[in-house]
Amino acid sequence: MSFNGGIKSNVIPIYAEANINHRIHPLQDPKEILEFDDQTIGDSRVKIVSDEIPIRSPISDYDTKAFKIIEATILGIFNETIVVPAILMASTDSKHFSGIVDNIYRFSPLTMTVDDLPRVHGVNERISVADFHNCIKFYYDLIEQVSGFVKVPKDSKRREKIK
C-alpha cells in the first residue's frame, strides 16, 4: 500500500491518493473487494478507481501428471517433505497464463523461517547459499523430468520418472 497526499506535512493537500494491492482468495468475487473498500472508506468524496479489476487465481487440479512431476522433483531434493497443494499468498506473473493453460502451479523451492519473512521484498532480502543451490537443482531436475531425459542416481529410490 502506498499513499501520496501533498508535498509538505504542515499543508493540507487538495488531492490525495492511495494505491492498495489486494490478494484475492480463489473463491472470492473480485468485485466484492472493490465493494468492501468502498464500504470501509464510507465517504462519498473518495472515489475508487481501479486500473484493472483484480484477477483471482483459478484452482489448479492436483491429480494430474504435471503435479506428480513437480511432487517427484520436490521429493528428490527435499526427501523428508510432505507435498500438499496450498495457496501461494503472492501475486505472480502466472496470472497472464490463466487463459491459455489448464493448471498453473506456483512453487518456490526455498525453506523459510519466521526470521526470513520480514526480508521478503524488504531490507536485506536474500536466500541462503543452500537454498540457492536447491533452487538450481530443483529447476534443472524439473526440466529433466518434463523433457523425459531423467537420469536416476543409483543411490536414489525416490527420484524416479513419472509415467
C-alpha positions, 0 to 999 in steps of 0.5 A: 500500500502506498499513499501520496497526499501533498508535498509538505506535512504542515499543508493540507493537500487538495488531492490525495491518493492511495494505491492498495494491492489486494490478494484475492482468495480463489473463491472470492468475487473480485468485485466484492473487494472493490465493494468492501473498500468502498464500504470501509472508506464510507465517504462519498468524496473518495472515489475508487478507481481501479486500473484493472479489476483484480484477477483471482487465481483459478484452482489448479487440479492436483491429480494430474501428471504435471503435479506428480512431476513437480511432487517427484522433483520436490521429493528428490531434493527435499526427501523428508517433505510432505507435498500438499497443494496450498495457496501461494499468498503472492501475486505472480506473473502466472496470472497472464497464463490463466487463459491459455493453460489448464493448471498453473502451479506456483512453487518456490523451492526455498525453506523459510523461517519466521526470521526470513519473512520480514526480508521478503521484498524488504531490507536485506532480502536474500536466500541462503547459499543452500537454498540457492543451490536447491533452487538450481537443482530443483529447476534443472531436475524439473526440466529433466523430468518434463523433457523425459531425459531423467537420469536416476542416481543409483543411490536414489529410490525416490527420484524416479520418472513419472509415467 
